[in-house]
Amino acid sequence: MNNKIERNLGEQPIAKIMVDHGLKAGDLVNVSAEQITHKMISRACKGRRITPKVQSKIRSALNESTGKSHSINELFNY
């Protein structure tokens, strides 16, 4: 039985949004009120599957940085 979950899903929309706003992982880490790391953001951008809780933390930091209200579905395509 082969129930492997694909974990590498290619570059995610969050990566383009960050580039469009001139943001780097450190910018999100610095503005976040919650505990997030550069590695979490890097994995999110590269399409490495992350938990819904981490997605929410990253979304909050991105929304704070951009002044916009992005949904999880806008940032991740899985």
LUMLO-336654 format. One record per atom (N, C-alpha, C): x, y, z. Coordinates in steps of 0.1 Angstrom, whole numbers, padded with zeros to 4 digits, always signed. Layout:
# LUMLO-336654
XYZ...
//
This chain:
# LUMLO-336654
+0008-0012+0000+0000+0000+0000+0009+0012+0000+0007+0021-0009+0015+0033-0011+0006+0046-0008+0006+0051+0004-0002+0062+0008+0007+0074+0010+0017+0076+0002+0026+0088+0003+0018+0101+0000+0020+0111+0008+0014+0124+0006+0025+0132-0001+0022+0138-0012+0031+0147-0019+0034+0159-0010+0046+0161-0006+0050+0172+0003+0056+0184-0004+0062+0182-0016+0068+0193-0023+0058+0197-0034+0052+0209-0033+0041+0213-0042+0044+0224-0051+0057+0228-0052+0061+0239-0061+0059+0252-0054+0064+0262-0060+0063+0276-0055+0049+0280-0053+0046+0286-0042+0033+0290-0038+0030+0305-0041+0017+0308-0042+0014+0322-0045+0019+0332-0034+0022+0328-0022+0027+0337-0012+0041+0342-0016+0048+0334-0023+0062+0338-0027+0061+0350-0037+0051+0350-0046+0050+0361-0055+0045+0373-0048+0036+0372-0039+0030+0383-0031+0042+0390-0023+0050+0382-0017+0061+0387-0010+0071+0395-0019+0074+0389-0031+0083+0396-0040+0076+0409-0045+0063+0409-0048+0056+0421-0053+0057+0432-0042+0057+0429-0029+0057+0439-0019+0071+0441-0014+0081+0435-0019+0095+0437-0015+0098+0431-0001+0091+0421+0002+0093+0415+0016+0102+0403+0015+0109+0401+0026+0117+0389+0028+0112+0382+0041+0117+0370+0043+0113+0362+0054+0115+0370+0067+0126+0376+0068+0129+0384+0080+0119+0395+0084+0114+0401+0073+0104+0411+0075+0091+0405+0082+0087+0393+0078+0076+0387+0084+0079+0382+0098+0091+0377+0100+0094+0373+0114+0094+0385+0123+0100+0396+0119+0100+0408+0128+0087+0414+0131+0078+0413+0122+0065+0419+0124+0055+0410+0131+0058+0397+0131+0048+0387+0137+0047+0389+0152+0035+0388+0157+0032+0388+0171+0033+0373+0176+0033+0364+0167+0033+0350+0171+0047+0344+0168+0050+0332+0173+0063+0326+0170+0064+0320+0156+0071+0326+0147+0074+0320+0134+0089+0322+0131+0094+0313+0123+0108+0313+0119+0110+0316+0104+0122+0319+0101+0126+0320+0087+0124+0307+0079+0127+0296+0086+0125+0283+0080+0111+0280+0077+0101+0284+0085+0087+0282+0083+0083+0289+0070+0087+0302+0069+0084+0310+0058+0090+0305+0045+0102+0300+0046+0109+0295+0034+0102+0282+0029+0098+0274+0038+0091+0261+0034+0078+0265+0028+0071+0275+0034+0058+0279+0028+0059+0284+0014+0069+0292+0011+0071+0298-0002+0075+0287-0012+0083+0278-0008+0088+0267-0017+0078+0256-0020+0067+0256-0013+0057+0247-0015+0058+0234-0007+0065+0235+0004+0066+0224+0013+0053+0224+0022+0047+0213+0023+0034+0213+0030+0036+0217+0045+0028+0226+0049+0029+0231+0063+0015+0230+0070+0015+0230+0083+0002+0228+0090-0007+0240+0089-0020+0238+0091-0029+0250+0090-0026+0260+0101-0021+0256+0112-0017+0266+0123-0006+0275+0118+0005+0269+0112+0016+0277+0107+0011+0285+0095+0003+0280+0086-0003+0288+0076-0010+0301+0081-0017+0299+0092-0024+0310+0098-0015+0321+0104-0004+0316+0110+0006+0325+0116+0013+0333+0105+0016+0326+0094+0023+0333+0083+0014+0343+0076+0001+0339+0075-0009+0348+0069-0011+0361+0077-0011+0359+0090-0013+0371+0099-0001+0380+0098+0011+0375+0097+0023+0383+0096+0023+0390+0082+0019+0383+0072+0019+0389+0058+0008+0400+0058-0003+0398+0063-0014+0408+0064-0009+0420+0071-0002+0418+0082+0003+0429+0090+0014+0437+0082+0022+0430+0074+0033+0436+0067+0027+0444+0054+0017+0439+0048+0012+0445+0036+0001+0454+0038-0006+0453+0049-0018+0462+0052-0030+0457+0045-0029+0445+0039-0041+0439+0032-0046+0427+0039-0057+0422+0035-0063+0410+0041-0063+0399+0031-0053+0390+0032-0052+0379+0023-0058+0367+0030-0065+0358+0022-0070+0346+0028-0060+0334+0026-0061+0324+0033-0052+0312+0032-0053+0307+0018-0064+0307+0011-0066+0302-0002-0058+0310-0013-0056+0323-0010-0048+0332-0019-0033+0329-0017-0029+0324-0006-0015+0322-0003-0010+0308-0006-0018+0298-0005-0014+0285-0007-0024+0277-0016-0018+0270-0026-0027+0263-0035-0028+0248-0032-0028+0244-0020-0030+0230-0016-0040+0230-0004
//
